[in-house]
Amino acid sequence: MSNITITKSSPKNKPLQIVNQSGDLFESFAAYKRMKDEGLANLRSETAHILSFCNKHDDPKAKSVTHLAFGYVQSGKTMSFTALTAMARDNGYRLIFYLAGIANNLYEQTYDRLRSDLFYRDSHHYRMIKEDAQMAKNIQNAMLLSKKPIMLVPILKHHGHINKLVKVCESEAFKNAMKGETVIIIDDEADQASLNNYGYQNSKTGEFKMSSTYEAIMKLRLALPGHSYIQYTATPQAQILISIDDILSPKSHTVLSPGAAYTGGKLFFKNEPAGIVNGSLIRVIPEDEAYHVRHNDLKKMPKSLHEALWFHVMSTAIIVHLREDEKIKYLSMMVHPDQPVKSSKKFLDWVEEDLARSAKILQKPEGHDAKMRFIKELKEKIYPEVVRYMDDEEKPTFEEILPFMSDAINDRQLHYVNSKKDGEKEIDWSLGSMHILFGAQLLNRGFTINNLSTTYMPRHTVGVATADTIEQRCRFFGYKMHYIKSCRVYLPEPSIQNYVDYVDNEEELRTILKNTEMLKEAGHALMSSPNLQQCRKNVLPSSLVKTTMDGNCKMEAFDTPDVIEHNNTISTSFIKKLEKEKRSFRILYPNTTKQREHRVFDLTINEAVDFLLDFQFASVAEAVRRDNTIRYIKYLAAWPGCKINHVEFMQMAYNGKPMHRSFNPQKAKIKSTFYTGADKDASIYPGDQNVQMSEETITIQLYDFELSPCFPNRPTTHTLSINYPKKLSTAYCTNNQEVMDIDVLFNEVEEEYESNA
């Protein structure tokens, strides 16, 4: 890695202000949360980075801004925007609106966190504002307070509630109170409900239809001059790919770092960093036990569920009852089957019956056949898995655990979370030492399951899974390092592969975004695995470009005479540079013919990137492939451990004449075959597509063609083919629109909205 330089781009849009990073209120909040060392440094710098891309608090004439804050699932995004609130007050801001989730429990969670972490600790500098008929008056009064508190206004992310807020913002009382001040809007889980469900349809028809919550957010933003809109999410796929002229398309971004004790996708699905657990925390649910209400509606409790259940019971017996761990008073399990309500009820009944039956067996006298069989099963099948990753000094014997099994069973709480009403109930975790939750959709985004150690998720997607949806099911991510060796996740094989792919895609995105500040520099593109679609289609434009990187991909750079001349010049110069430096190379297929002899150089990452950047393509699809290949090469080189440290450069027929090809100038395409085929005896020459290319890195093939007919004075042309070996194959999805000026955008939206109204 030491010889690889990934240069951070110089952003055209610089931060909008210099931020005071060490104000009293931020320091007080950080101390209250016991932040220190790297965790404190990250929180400070990332919070300041977000705020630096907000308009100044006293500049309502500034262009409104949209900024993305991207963190991992369950990694502390609420901590981030609470810290942002404290730092905002240190920098003079007076008002923040929070779009606090689509369910009452999420709204209450945000309200309670802000109240407990900020207001209760310092009521002079923070003022909670309730969503009610007195809101405008309360804001007006708070603006007159001598301590100049910042007002915190959480509201439900629902069009009815947002529209009420719009009326407040349009009132004279509000305008007078906030004269000369800007507002920050924090959209929590910004990819949920906020975006326009008519995005795809509008891009096809040219209409401007709006879904209700999106329209309400639009009106709110139009009512707040110079505001800053901060989008918090762990799944930003939609934000990156929506139409770039959508006012919810972010222009800048901050990548949020997790705390040191965070356990997420890299640990669960990649076992990274190594050494935390000496093996995988994932267990495979057999194909015939993978539940689907239509395709595999199970009739009896699957064996894997029984094993997961008793893994959880025994883990609870050890950690809560045997060890009496002061940090962990209870453990939780999540059972997440298919969508219909009856599915969760079926699994709940199976678990309750298994626990009740087993509790009776354990109460039977010593020597009873059923009790002896059950204890034998626990000792031989469950116990080895429970203690698999424990260190010898912390590993209890089975005999030490057994007396506490009944305690875990008898101190259980089963929770059925399958209606909106269920999901809005606050669980009292103090009622038992072992909790098991059953549900589907409501156990996804935003629902916090405290001390979750065992996850059983037998559902799988028939067809292509939606990346942001499956990631939001990962309630098993979070801060679990204290008991990580007692965590397990049970999944069908297709789901495991989807998550492995997702982790690759997520880490690629984080790597690229960390090295840029404006999304335009990173490219509105996402690595996209074949079995995953990025997000729901209805919010995306119809013009997305899909680039598959698998095997040989020809690139025809023949669009105009100027493109041909440019590429000829940079190709010739590049070859001369390699020759002048006397770079070593190897010859493929020597002693055949000059047209079949190719020479191969090893390029550094930066050399390969610079060469591709210089090579021009007028075609959108070809230009997108080049840009995404550059991005992918940078990611592979920056990956910890370095997936690649060089790129192969193959000069085809390096000592021969340009290869003749029939050409169609109108379509700017070769009419005949692009690649030279194999010899009759393929062992002599296997054809261009099958020549010896590395299986460990990407290969760039440089071709020199003589076109017939050709453009005037351009008889020969250079172009490329890129080979992506199987182990590095992937795909990208790209929005290649040009970015519109934000003022023009808001003016167009306002005119369109008024004409439709």
N, C-alpha and C positions, 0 to 999 in steps of 0.2 A: 504493500500500500504506500510506502514512503515515496515511490517514484511516480505516483499518480496525483495529478493536480486537477481537482474539479473546481473550476473558477466560478465564483459567485458573480452573477450578472450585476451590472450597475443599473439600478432601476431608473426609469424615466420619471416616475412619480415618486418623489422623495417623501419621507414622513412630513406630516402637516404641522408638527409642533415639537419643541423640545420639552420633555416631560420631567417633572420633579419625581424621582423614583424613591425618595427616602423621606416622604412626608410623615408627619406624626401619626396619621390615621392608618396608613399602610403599615407602618412599623408596629403599631399597636395590634392590628389584626394578625400580622405574621407572628408576633410574640404569643398572642392568645392561642394560635393554632400550633405553637411550638415548632415553627419552621426554622430550620438552621442549615448551614453548610450548602451543599449543592441544591437541595430542595428549595431553600430560601433564594438562592441566586437565580434559579430558573423561574420561580414565581415572580420575582422582582423584574427580571429582564423581559419576560414574556408579557407580563401585565403592562409594563411601560411600552413595549412594542405595539400592543393593541391600541393603547391610548394615543400613541404618537401618530397613528393613522386615523384618529378622530379629529374633527374640526375643533378648534379652540372653543372654550366655553362661551366666549364673548364675540363670536364671529358668525352671526346668523346670515350674513350675506355670502358665506362660502358655499361652494358646491356641496350638496349632500353626498355622503360617502357610504359605501357598503363594504364591510370587512369580514373575512371569514376567520373564525377561531376553531382549529381542527385538533381534537384530542382523541385518545382511545376511548372505547366503551368502558364505562364504570371507572374512569381514571381521575375524576375530580374536576369536571368542567364547572360545577357549581362553586367550588373553591375558587376557580379562576375568575368567574364573573363577580363573586363577592369581593375578591381582592381588587378587581377593576373598579368596583364601586368605591372602595376606600381610597384608592389612588386618584379616582376622578374627583372626589371631594378635596383631596390635597391640592389638586390643580384647578380648583375654582368652579367646578361644575355644580349645578343646583338641582338637576332633575334627571332621573333615569326611569324609563318605562321598561318593564320586563314582560315579554310574552311568555308566560310561565306554564306552557304545556296545555294539552287539550282536555285534560281530565281534572276534576276538582282536587284529587289527591296530589297531583303534581303541582297544581297552583298552591295548595296549602303547604306543601313541602318547601317550595321556594319562599313563600311568605314567612314561614317559621324560621328558615335558615337565616334570612336577612334580619329578621327581628332579633333572633338569639345571638347571632355572630356580630351584629353591628349595633342595632338600636339599643338593646338592653345593656350593652357595655358602654355606650356613649350616646345618650339621648340628646345631648346638645348639638351634635354634628350630623345626626341622622334623623329623619322624620319619616315614619311610615304613613303612607296615604292610602286609604281604603277606596275601593271602587264603589262610590255611592253618589247620591244627589248633591252632596256637599263638596265633591272633589275639587271643582274649580275654585271654590271659596277657600278650601283648606290649602290649596297650592298658593293662592294669593296671600293668605295670612302667613304661611311659612316663609314666603319670600321676604317678608318684612322683619323676620326675627334677626336679632343682632348677631347671633352666632353663625348666621348664614348656613344653616344645615342643608345637606343634599336630601332631596325628597325621593323616596323609593316607592314606586307604584307598580306592584305586580298585578297583572290581569290575566284572565283566562284567554287562551288563544282560540277564540271563537268569534265569528263575525259579529254576533250580537253585542258582545262585550267590547270588541274593538270599535265598533261603530258608535257606542256610547262615549268611548274615550275621544273619538274624533270630534263629537259635538262639544266636548269640554275644550279641546284644543282650538276649536273654531270660535269659542265664546270670547267676548271682549274682555271679560275678567281674566281669562287665561293669557290672552295676548298682552294685556297691560302688565300682568305680573311677570311674564317671561320676556319682556321687551329687552332686547340686547343680549339675550342668552340663548344658547343652543341646547338641544336635548339629545341624550344618548338613548337609543332603543336597543335592548338586548333580546334577541330572539333565541330562546332555549329550544333545543331540538329543531333547528331551523329548517331541516329538510322535511319535517312532518307538518302537514296541513297548510304551511305558509305559501307553498308554490302554486302556480297556476295550473289547475288540472286540464285546462284547454290549450296548453302550450303546443302540443303536437298538432291538434286540430287547427289552431290559428296559423301555424307555419304552412299548413297545406292549403288553407282557404284564403289567407290574407285578412281574416276577420280579427276582432279584438275582444273575444269573449273572455270573461273572468269568472273563476270560481269564487264563492262567497267570501271565504276568509282572505284569499289573495286580494280581492277587491277592497276589503276593509283595511288591510295593511297598506294598500296603495293610497287610499284616502288619508290614512294617518300620516304617511310620509309626505304627502302633498301639503298637509296642514302644518308641517313643522320645518320652517326654513333653516337650512344649514345643519340639519341634524346628522347624527352618525348612527348607522345601523349595523350592529354587530351580530353576526350569525354564529352561534355555538352549535357544533354537531360533531359526532364521531363518525358519521357516514355522509361525507360531503359530495357523493357522486353526482347527485342532481344539481347541486350548486355549481359544480364545475362544468357540467354539460348542458345546462339550460341555455336558451337563446342569450347571446351575449348582450343583446339590446334590451333584455329584461332588467327592470330596475332592481331585482333581487339577485342579479348576477354579481358576485363580489369581484372587486378589482385588486384587492390586496389581501394578505392572509398572514396568520401567525400559527405556527405548529406548536402545540402545547406538549410539554414533557410530563410523563407520569412520575409519581414519587418512587423512591427506591424500593418500596415494598410492593409495588404494583405487579400483579400477575395477569398477563394478557395472552393474546394470540400467539406470540412468539414462544412463550413458555409452554402453553398447552399443546400447540400443534407443530412446533419446531424444536422443542426442548432447548430453547435459547433464552438466556445464557446457560451454557452447560455447567453441570456441577450442582445445580439447585436440587434437582431430583435425578436419580441415576436410572432414568427410563421414562416411559410415556405415561401421562396421566389420563390418556384416552383409552377407552375400552370399546370394542366393536360389538354392536348389536347385530346378530346374525340376520341375513337377508329375510329368512322366513319369519322373523320376529319384528321386522320393521313395519310399524303400524300405518295403515292408510284406510280411512273409513270406507272407501269404495273398493280399493284394489287388494287390501289385506286386512279385513275386519276381524281381528283375532277373537277367538271364542273362549280362551282361557288365559290365565296369567302367564306371560312368557318367562322362560327360565332366566333370561338376562335381567328382567325387572326384579325377580326374586333375589338374584345375586346382588344387584345394586342396592336394594332395600336393606339387606343384611350387612352389606359393607357399611352403610350409613348407621345402622343400629350399633354395630360394633365400634365404629369410629367415635360415636357419641359416648358410648360406654367408657372408652379410654380417655378421651380428651376432657369431657365434662365431669364424669363421675369418678373415674379412677385417679386421674391426675389432679382433679379439682383446679384446673387452670383458671387463674384469676382473670385472665384476659378474655376467656371464652366461657360464657355461662350457658350457651346452647349452640347447637348446629342445625342447619337447615338443609333440606333436600327439595329439589324441584323436579316434578314429573310433568313433561310438556308434550302431550300427544297431539293428534290431529285437531283441526279447527272446531268441529261441531261440539256442542256442549256435552252430548251423550258420550263422547270419547273420553273426556276427562272424568266423568262420573264412573265410567267403566273401570278406569285405572284406579280411581280412589277406592272403589268397592273391593277390587282385588287386593290392594295393599292393606286395607282394614281387615279383611278376612284373614290374610296371611299373618298379620300381627296378632290378632285375637287368638287364632288357632295356636300359634307358636307360644304365646304367653301362657296358655293353659298347659301346653306340653312341658314348659320349663318349670311349672309348679308341681308336676308329678313327682312322686318319690324317687329317690336314687335307685338305679337299677331297672327302672321301667323301660321297656323296649323302645317305645316311641321317643322317650327322652334321650336314650342312649344314641339312637339313630340320628336325631336332630343335632345333638352335641357333636357327634362324629362329623356330620356335614359341616357344621360351623368351623370346627377345628381344621379339617382337611381342605375345604374349598374356600372359605371366607377369610379365615385368619391369615393365611399366607399373603393374600392380596392386601389386607389392611395394614400389615406391618412391613410390606415389601420395601419401602423406601426409608423406613426409620433407621436411625443409627442404633448400633448394638446397645449403647447405654440407655437409650430411651425406649427400647422395644420391650413391652411387657410380655409375659408368658400368657398363653391362652387361659391357663388356670387362674391367673390373676384377673383376667378380664371377665370371665364367666359370671361371677356373682353380680356384676353391674349391668349385665344385659337386660335383666328384668327391669332395672331402674330406668333405663333408656326407653324401653317399650311402654312402661306404665306412666311415664312422664311425657307422653307424646301429645302433639297438637296437629291435627290434619286440617288444612285450609283449602276450601274450594273457591277458586278465583276464576269464575267463568261468566260473570256479567259485569256491566259497568258499575253496578252498585257494589258488587264484591270487590272490584278493583279499587274503589274509592274508600273502602274501610281500612282503617289503620290497624295493622296487626300488632297485638300486644305480645311481644316476644318473651316477656317475663312469665307467661303462663305455662311454659314447659321447657324442658331441656332438649327436646327433639321435635323439630317442626318439619312437616312435609306439605308442600304446596302443589296443587293440581290445577292446571289451566293451560290455555293456549295463547291467544293474541294478547290478552291482558298481562301476561308474564313477559312481554317483550319490552319495548322501549320505555324507559323511564321508571319501570317498576323495580324498586330495590328490595332484594331478598337478603336480609342480614345473615352473616355467617354462613353463606351458602357453601357447602362442601361437596355435595353429591348431586349431579345433574343426570337425569334420565330423559333423553329426548329421542323417542323412536320414530318421530315424524321425518319424512323426507319428501323432497319436491319431485313430482313426476314431471319430467322435462327439465327446462332451464330454470335454475333458482335465481331469485333476485338478490343481488349482493348486499344492498343496504338492509334488506329485511332479515336475512339470516344472521347478519352481524349483530343486529339489535336484539336477537334472541340470546346473546352471550351474557346472560346475567351471571354466569360463573366466572367472568373476569372481575378483577377488582383487587382490593388490598387484603390478600390472604396468605402472605408469606409466613405468618406465624403458624399456620396449620396446613400449608400447601401439601405436605406429604400425605395428608389424609383427605385430599381432594381427588375426585374422579369424575369424568364425563363419559357417559355412555351414548354412543351415536352409531347409526348405520354407516357402512363404508362410503356410500355416495356423499353423505353429509360431511364426513371427515375430509374427503378429497376437496369438497367445496371450500371448507374452512382453510385447508392448507393453501389452496389457490388464493383465497381472499387475503391471507396474511402476506403472501408474496406481493399481491397487488397493492395492499395498504402500505407496506414498507417501501415499495417503489415510489408511491405518491409522497409519503413523508420525506423520503430522501431528496426528491426533486424540489418539493416546496421549501425544505429547509435551506436550499441553496438559491432561492429566489425570493423576492418580496412581492412582486406583482404577478398575478396569475397569467397575464399575457406572456411574460418571460418563460414561465413553466410550460405554457401551452395548455389550452383547455382540453386536456386529453387524460385518459385513464387507461392503465393496463387492464386488459379485459380477458379473463379466461373463457374458454369455449363453453363451459357449463354454467356460466354466470352472466346474467344481464345486470347492468349496473344499478338500475333503479326502475321505478314504474315508468312505462313508456309515455304516458299521457302528458307528463310535464316537460318532455324533451322536444326539441325541434326535429323536423323530418330530415334535415340536411346533414346529420352526423356522418362522419366518414369512418368506416371500419377497416383497419389495417391488420391483416393476418401476417404474422412473422413465423413462418414454418417452412423449412426447406429453401429451395431456390426461388427468388422473387426478382424477375426482370424489371428494369426501370428504363423507360424509353424517353431520353432527353433530347427530343428532336423537334420541339414545338415551333421554334423560330430560328432563323439564321443567326441572330444575336446570341441565343442560348447555345447553339452549336459552337460558335466561335469562342465564347467564353469558356466552355467546358474543354474544348481542345487546348486552349492556352493553359488552363490550370492543370490539366492532366499531364501535358508535356513538361511543364515546370516541375511538377511533383516527382515525375520519374527522373528528371535530370538531377533534382536535389538528392534523391536516394542514391543515384549513381555517383554523384560528386562526393557524397559522404562515404562511399565505398561500403555501403551497407551489405551485409551478408544476405544471401538468398539461396533458395534451392530450386532446382529445375524439375518439373513434372514431365514425364513421358519423353525423356531425351531419346535421341536416335530414332524418332518416328518421322515426323515432318515438321517444318517450321511452324505450320498452322496449328499443330497439336502440342507444341512445346510451350509451357507456361512457367513463369517464374514467380516465386512466392516470397514476399518480405513479411517480417513481423513488425507491425507498427505499434508505437506506444498509444495509449488511450487518447492522449491529446492530439497526436498526429492524425489518428483516424477521425476524430471529431472535427478537427480543422479542415481536413480534406472534404468531408461530407458537407460541412457548412459552406465551403466554397463552390461546391457543385450545384448548378442551377437546374431547376425544373419549373416550367410554366404550368404544367398540369397540377391541379389541386391535389389529386390522389397521390401523385409521385412526390410532391413537396411534403405532404403530410407523412408519407412513408420515411422520407429522409429525416425529417424533424423527430419523428418518434423513434427511429433507429438511433439517432444521436442521444436522445433522452435515455433509451434503454441501455446503450453502451455505458453512459455515465453511471447509471444505477448499478449495473453489474460490477463496475469497477469500484464503486463506493461501498458496496455491501461488506459488512464485517467479515473478514477472512478472505475477501476479494474473489468473487466468482470468476472474473476474467482479469488478466493483467496485460493483455495485448489483443490486437485485432490482426487477422491475416489479410494481406493485400496481394491479390493474384493478378498479375498482368498477363492477359490472355494473348497467346500467339505473339509473345514479346519480340521475337526476332523475325516475324513473318510480315506479309503484306496485310493491309486492312482487309477484313472479311467482307465479301460482297453480299448485300442483302437487297431484295426488292422492297421499294418504299412507296407509301401512299402519302404525298405531301399534304393533301387536304385533311387527312385524319392524323397526320404526324405519327404514323405507326408503320412498323415493318410488316410487309405483307407476307413474306416468307417466314420460315422458322427462325426464331431468334437465336436459339442455341445450335451449335454444330453437333450433329448426331454421332452415334458410336460407329466404330469400324465394324465390318462384318464379323471380325474376331474381336469381341469386346475386351478381351484380355490385352489387346494391343492398344486400343483407345476406347474408353467406355462412354464417350460423349461428354460435352461440357457440363451437363447437370450432374454427372456422376464422377467427376474427377476427384482426386484425393483432397478432401477439405477437412479441416479440423472438426472433431466432435466436441471440442472444449471451448471454442470461441466462435465469434462471428467472422465470416469471410467476405471481403469486398472484392468482386471480380471486375476488372476494368477491361472493357471491349473497345476495339477500334474498328468501325464499320465503314465500308464504302457503299453509299446509298445510291440506288438507281430506280427512278430518276431522283435527282437531288435538288436542293435549293441552289440558286445561282452562287457560284464561287464557294460552295460548301460541299465538295465531293466526299469528304470523309468526316466522321464524327465519333466522339468518344461517348460512351454511356456505361451504365453499371448494372450488375446483378449482385444481389446480396443473399448470402446463404446463412440461414439460422438453423443450427443443428437441433436435433430433436430435443435434447436435454435443456435447450434454451428457448424453445419455441413458445410464443405467446401471441397476444393480439393487443391492439389499442383501439379505443373509441375516441374520436376527436370532434370537437366543435371548432370549425375553422373560420367562423365569422370574424369580421373586423369589429373592433370595439368602438362604440359610439361615445361621443362626449357626453358626460353625465347631465350637463345643463340642457343640451339638445334633447336628450332622452326624456328627462322629466317634463320638458315643455311638450314634447310629442304625446307623452302619456296623458298629461293633463288635458290637452286638446281632444285627444281620442276619447277620454273618459267623459268630458263634458258633452261632446257630440252624441255619444251613446246614451248619456243620461237624459 
